[in-house]
């Protein structure tokens, strides 16, 4: 712990938003840095269980507002207080909570412990670079060096963690979900996916399938919710060429065999066809639109987690 500044000047920490979206947290940090000062707290060590992944952030403005999470909500106000101390002192700090921490009155419900690195932002440029990459749907990275008290933009790593004496964090674009179909099921999937924070594109029948080439990237899932194989084949062609995160299609096992036969006749081999999840979704059979939508969105989320965990 560093020297404690005059407590009379402390603002009271107050949560600004409940979002845990990394882009929103970084945007908050960059804006606050340029408007009075800010610190960014990063989860850099986990002892035992934890509710958040390494690299999770809490951003804290000099006026006490904060957003983000490094736990399930049990230490964020304390993290914000420590960040305000760092801002007052003008020096970075490393703070432990839970197991191994000097704060005996702050206990994590999971029984574990976390270490949070708090960096006083002096330049928002590295964060602005990350945000620019994310807007262009490109992954990005930040590296924090505690010894130098420096945060720089870097090429993204595979996963967040320590690299020698520096901590690297990776940021990836939001999940995009392309939904092909015009039905109650498609509308419900779009609604739930939007509520989950996905970037949703509803491709209606008759729309130019060629535009998919500019929409599908490694962070995109494609859900085909047609009741007619003929209406989905062109979309499947485009999806298979683009290699998205996930491809799922509505229909029974028998329908899927017919689908595969039709695609094989178009020149697709078994390896490519094996990428199509059918019947679509995490659980089934779903007999109503809301259950199907939950199943699809959960399956897409699980696929992203498995790919980028």
C-alpha positions as CSV (number, residue, x, y, z in Angstrom):
1,X,0.0,0.0,0.0
2,X,1.2,3.5,-0.8
3,X,1.0,6.6,1.3
4,X,-2.6,7.7,1.9
5,X,-3.4,11.3,0.8
6,X,-5.6,13.7,2.6
7,X,-9.0,11.9,2.9
8,X,-10.9,15.2,2.9
9,X,-10.4,15.5,-0.8
10,X,-11.8,12.1,-1.7
11,X,-15.0,12.0,-3.8
12,X,-17.3,9.1,-2.9
13,X,-17.2,6.2,-5.4
14,X,-20.4,5.8,-7.3
15,X,-21.2,3.3,-10.0
16,X,-21.9,5.0,-13.4
17,X,-23.2,2.0,-15.4
18,X,-23.7,-1.7,-14.8
19,X,-22.1,-2.7,-18.1
20,X,-19.3,-5.2,-18.3
21,X,-18.7,-4.6,-22.0
22,X,-15.0,-4.0,-22.4
23,X,-15.5,-1.4,-25.2
24,X,-17.9,0.6,-23.0
25,X,-15.5,0.4,-20.0
26,X,-12.5,1.5,-22.1
27,X,-14.5,4.3,-23.7
28,X,-15.5,5.5,-20.2
29,X,-11.8,5.4,-19.1
30,X,-10.6,7.3,-22.2
31,X,-13.3,10.0,-21.9
32,X,-12.7,10.5,-18.2
33,X,-8.9,10.6,-18.7
34,X,-9.4,13.5,-21.1
35,X,-11.9,15.2,-18.8
36,X,-10.4,15.5,-15.4
37,X,-8.4,12.3,-15.0
38,X,-9.0,8.5,-14.6
39,X,-7.5,5.3,-13.5
40,X,-8.0,1.8,-14.9
41,X,-7.9,-1.2,-12.6
42,X,-7.1,-4.6,-14.2
43,X,-7.6,-8.1,-12.7
44,X,-4.1,-9.6,-13.0
45,X,-4.1,-12.5,-10.6
46,X,-6.7,-15.0,-9.4
47,X,-6.3,-17.2,-6.3
48,X,-8.9,-20.0,-6.2
49,X,-12.2,-19.2,-7.8
50,X,-13.3,-15.9,-9.4
51,X,-16.3,-14.5,-11.1
52,X,-14.4,-12.6,-13.8
53,X,-11.6,-13.5,-16.2
54,X,-8.0,-12.2,-16.1
55,X,-7.9,-8.8,-17.9
56,X,-11.3,-7.7,-16.6
57,X,-11.4,-3.9,-15.9
58,X,-12.9,-1.3,-13.6
59,X,-12.5,2.2,-14.9
60,X,-12.6,5.0,-12.4
61,X,-13.0,8.8,-13.1
62,X,-11.4,11.3,-10.8
63,X,-14.9,12.5,-9.7
64,X,-15.6,9.0,-8.2
65,X,-17.7,7.5,-11.0
66,X,-16.8,4.0,-12.0
67,X,-17.8,1.2,-14.3
68,X,-16.8,-2.4,-15.0
69,X,-16.2,-5.5,-12.9
70,X,-13.2,-7.5,-11.5
71,X,-15.5,-9.7,-9.4
72,X,-19.1,-10.5,-9.0
73,X,-19.7,-7.0,-7.6
74,X,-18.3,-7.5,-4.1
75,X,-15.0,-5.5,-4.4
76,X,-15.7,-3.0,-7.1
77,X,-16.4,-0.1,-4.7
78,X,-13.2,-0.9,-2.8
79,X,-11.3,-1.0,-6.1
80,X,-12.7,2.4,-7.0
81,X,-11.6,3.8,-3.6
82,X,-8.1,2.4,-4.2
83,X,-8.1,3.9,-7.7
84,X,-9.0,7.3,-6.3
85,X,-6.1,7.0,-3.8
86,X,-3.8,6.3,-6.7
87,X,-5.1,9.3,-8.6
88,X,-4.6,11.5,-5.5
89,X,-1.1,10.3,-5.1
90,X,-0.3,10.2,-8.9
91,X,1.1,6.7,-8.6
92,X,0.1,3.3,-9.7
93,X,-0.6,0.6,-7.1
94,X,-1.2,-3.2,-6.9
95,X,-4.0,-4.3,-4.4
96,X,-5.0,-7.7,-3.2
97,X,-8.6,-8.6,-2.2
98,X,-9.9,-11.8,-0.6
99,X,-7.4,-14.6,0.2
100,X,-4.0,-13.2,1.1
101,X,-5.3,-9.6,1.4
102,X,-4.7,-7.2,4.3
103,X,-8.4,-6.2,4.0
104,X,-9.9,-8.8,6.4
105,X,-13.3,-7.2,6.1
106,X,-13.6,-7.7,2.3
107,X,-14.3,-11.3,1.6
108,X,-15.0,-12.8,-1.8
109,X,-18.0,-15.2,-1.7
110,X,-16.1,-17.7,-3.8
111,X,-13.5,-17.9,-1.1
112,X,-10.6,-17.0,-3.4
113,X,-8.6,-13.9,-3.9
114,X,-7.7,-11.5,-6.6
115,X,-5.0,-9.0,-7.3
116,X,-5.8,-5.8,-9.1
117,X,-3.3,-3.5,-10.9
118,X,-4.4,0.1,-10.8
119,X,-2.9,2.4,-13.4
120,X,-3.3,6.2,-13.4
121,X,-4.0,7.1,-17.0
122,X,-1.8,9.9,-18.3
123,X,-2.6,9.3,-22.0
124,X,-5.8,8.0,-23.5
125,X,-4.1,7.3,-26.9
126,X,-3.5,3.5,-26.3
127,X,-7.1,3.0,-25.3
128,X,-8.3,5.0,-28.2
129,X,-6.3,2.8,-30.5
130,X,-8.0,-0.3,-29.1
131,X,-11.4,1.3,-29.5
132,X,-10.6,2.1,-33.1
133,X,-9.6,-1.5,-33.8
134,X,-12.8,-2.8,-32.2
135,X,-14.9,-0.5,-34.3
136,X,-13.2,-2.0,-37.4
137,X,-13.9,-5.5,-35.9
138,X,-10.3,-6.2,-35.4
139,X,-8.8,-7.6,-32.2
140,X,-6.4,-5.4,-30.2
141,X,-4.2,-5.6,-27.1
142,X,-2.9,-3.5,-24.3
143,X,0.3,-4.2,-22.2
144,X,0.8,-2.8,-18.8
145,X,4.2,-2.6,-17.2
146,X,3.9,-2.0,-13.4
147,X,7.6,-1.1,-13.0
148,X,7.4,1.6,-15.6
149,X,3.9,2.6,-14.8
150,X,3.2,2.5,-18.6
151,X,0.3,1.3,-20.7
152,X,0.9,0.7,-24.4
153,X,-1.1,-0.6,-27.3
154,X,0.2,-3.9,-28.7
155,X,-0.7,-6.7,-31.0
156,X,-3.3,-8.9,-29.3
157,X,-2.2,-12.0,-27.4
158,X,-4.0,-15.3,-27.4
159,X,-5.3,-14.8,-23.9
160,X,-4.8,-12.2,-21.1
161,X,-1.9,-12.9,-18.7
162,X,1.6,-12.0,-17.6
163,X,4.4,-11.9,-20.1
164,X,7.5,-11.5,-18.0
165,X,7.0,-8.4,-15.8
166,X,4.2,-7.0,-18.0
167,X,0.5,-7.9,-18.1
168,X,-1.1,-8.2,-21.6
169,X,-4.8,-7.9,-22.2
170,X,-6.7,-8.9,-25.3
171,X,-9.9,-7.3,-26.7
172,X,-12.1,-8.8,-29.4
173,X,-15.0,-7.4,-31.3
174,X,-18.5,-8.0,-30.1
175,X,-20.2,-11.2,-31.3
176,X,-22.1,-10.6,-34.5
177,X,-25.0,-12.8,-35.3
178,X,-26.3,-13.0,-38.9
179,X,-29.8,-14.4,-38.8
180,X,-31.2,-15.7,-42.1
181,X,-34.9,-16.2,-42.2
182,X,-38.3,-14.5,-42.0
183,X,-40.3,-16.2,-39.3
184,X,-41.3,-15.8,-35.7
185,X,-38.3,-17.9,-34.7
186,X,-35.9,-15.5,-36.5
187,X,-37.5,-12.4,-34.9
188,X,-37.2,-14.0,-31.5
189,X,-33.6,-15.0,-32.0
190,X,-32.8,-11.4,-33.1
191,X,-34.5,-9.9,-30.1
192,X,-32.8,-12.1,-27.5
193,X,-29.4,-11.7,-29.2
194,X,-29.7,-8.0,-29.2
195,X,-30.6,-8.1,-25.5
196,X,-27.4,-10.1,-24.9
197,X,-25.3,-7.4,-26.6
198,X,-24.7,-9.1,-29.9
199,X,-24.4,-7.1,-33.1
200,X,-27.4,-8.5,-35.0
201,X,-28.0,-8.6,-38.7
202,X,-31.3,-10.0,-40.0
203,X,-30.8,-11.1,-43.6
204,X,-34.3,-11.2,-45.1
205,X,-35.2,-13.5,-48.0
206,X,-34.4,-11.8,-51.3
207,X,-31.6,-9.7,-50.0
208,X,-28.2,-9.7,-51.8
209,X,-26.3,-12.6,-50.3
210,X,-23.1,-11.1,-51.6
211,X,-23.0,-8.6,-48.8
212,X,-22.4,-11.4,-46.4
213,X,-18.7,-11.5,-47.5
214,X,-18.3,-8.1,-45.8
215,X,-20.2,-9.0,-42.7
216,X,-18.8,-12.4,-41.7
217,X,-15.5,-12.5,-39.8
218,X,-14.1,-14.8,-37.1
219,X,-16.3,-13.2,-34.5
220,X,-19.5,-13.8,-36.4
221,X,-22.1,-16.6,-36.1
222,X,-24.6,-17.5,-38.8
223,X,-28.0,-18.9,-37.9
224,X,-30.3,-20.2,-40.7
225,X,-33.9,-20.3,-39.6
226,X,-35.7,-21.4,-42.7
227,X,-38.3,-24.1,-43.3
228,X,-37.2,-24.5,-46.9
229,X,-33.7,-25.8,-47.7
230,X,-33.8,-24.1,-51.1
231,X,-33.9,-20.7,-49.4
232,X,-30.8,-21.2,-47.3
233,X,-28.3,-22.8,-49.8
234,X,-26.9,-19.5,-51.1
235,X,-26.4,-18.3,-47.5
236,X,-24.7,-21.5,-46.5
237,X,-22.4,-21.2,-49.5
238,X,-21.4,-17.7,-48.4
239,X,-21.0,-18.7,-44.7
240,X,-18.9,-21.7,-45.5
241,X,-16.6,-19.6,-47.7
242,X,-16.2,-16.9,-45.0
243,X,-15.4,-19.4,-42.1
244,X,-17.4,-17.7,-39.3
245,X,-17.3,-18.6,-35.6
246,X,-20.5,-20.7,-35.8
247,X,-22.9,-21.9,-38.4
248,X,-26.2,-23.4,-37.3
249,X,-29.3,-24.5,-39.3
250,X,-32.9,-25.3,-38.4
251,X,-34.3,-28.7,-39.1
252,X,-34.4,-32.4,-38.1
253,X,-31.6,-34.9,-38.6
254,X,-33.4,-36.1,-41.8
255,X,-33.6,-32.5,-43.1
256,X,-29.9,-32.0,-42.4
257,X,-29.0,-35.1,-44.4
258,X,-30.9,-33.7,-47.3
259,X,-29.1,-30.3,-46.7
260,X,-25.7,-32.0,-46.8
261,X,-26.5,-33.8,-50.0
262,X,-27.5,-30.6,-51.7
263,X,-24.3,-28.8,-50.5
264,X,-22.1,-31.8,-51.5
265,X,-23.6,-31.5,-55.0
266,X,-22.3,-27.9,-54.9
267,X,-18.8,-29.1,-54.3
268,X,-18.4,-28.9,-50.5
269,X,-16.4,-31.6,-48.8
270,X,-17.1,-33.4,-45.5
271,X,-14.7,-31.2,-43.5
272,X,-16.5,-28.1,-44.6
273,X,-20.0,-29.6,-44.1
274,X,-19.0,-30.8,-40.6
275,X,-18.9,-27.2,-39.5
276,X,-22.7,-26.8,-39.8
277,X,-24.5,-27.4,-36.4
278,X,-27.9,-29.0,-37.1
279,X,-30.3,-29.1,-35.4
280,X,-29.3,-25.7,-34.4
281,X,-28.9,-24.7,-30.7
282,X,-27.6,-25.9,-27.4
283,X,-30.6,-27.9,-26.4
284,X,-33.5,-29.5,-28.2
285,X,-35.9,-30.2,-29.5
286,X,-37.3,-26.7,-28.9
287,X,-41.0,-26.6,-29.5
288,X,-41.6,-22.8,-29.3
289,X,-39.9,-19.7,-30.6
290,X,-38.6,-18.4,-27.2
291,X,-37.0,-21.7,-26.3
292,X,-35.4,-22.0,-29.7
293,X,-34.0,-18.5,-29.4
294,X,-32.5,-19.1,-26.0
295,X,-31.0,-22.3,-27.3
296,X,-29.4,-20.6,-30.4
297,X,-28.0,-17.6,-28.5
298,X,-26.6,-19.8,-25.7
299,X,-25.0,-22.1,-28.3
300,X,-23.3,-19.1,-30.0
301,X,-22.1,-17.7,-26.7
302,X,-20.7,-21.1,-25.7
303,X,-18.9,-21.5,-29.1
304,X,-17.2,-18.1,-28.7
305,X,-16.2,-18.9,-25.1
306,X,-14.7,-22.3,-26.2
307,X,-12.9,-20.6,-29.1
308,X,-11.4,-17.6,-27.3
309,X,-11.3,-18.7,-23.6
